[in-house]
Amino acid sequence: MQIELNGKPHTLPDGADLVQLIAALELTGKAVAVAVNRQVVPAQSWAAHVLVEADRVDVVRAIGGG
């Protein structure tokens, strides 16, 4: 299926959830925030949030600095 990831086309297997997306992006265990169709999805809900064709997903990684 095709989704929009951070404004760019991205292909995922049908039925993929947010945990699978984060793993595919090699961000598992990293400090990230995810929004689907402009709605923030809490990390504890990622496994239950199955993506569908044309979802708009934004993944933001927290970067510390000073």
C-alpha positions, -999 to 999 in steps of 0.1 A, spaced: 0 0 0 11 36 -5 11 61 23 26 96 26 55 96 51 68 130 61 54 144 28 69 118 5 54 86 -10 63 54 9 53 18 3 44 -6 30 28 -41 31 -9 -42 34 -20 -43 70 12 -28 84 9 -11 118 29 18 132 53 -6 151 62 -22 117 67 12 101 90 24 129 110 -8 127 113 -4 89 126 31 95 152 17 120 138 39 147 127 12 172 137 24 207 144 59 196 125 90 209 100 96 182 65 111 179 40 98 153 9 115 138 -14 99 114 -36 122 94 -26 150 118 -37 131 149 -9 122 174 -8 85 181 6 76 216 34 50 215 14 25 235 -12 25 207 12 19 178 7 -19 176 -31 -14 174 -29 13 148 -31 -4 114 -23 19 85 -45 21 54 -39 33 18 -32 70 15 -27 76 53 -5 107 59 21 98 85 45 122 102 74 108 122 94 133 142 126 123 160 136 141 192 171 154 191 188 167 222 210 197 221 220 227 241 
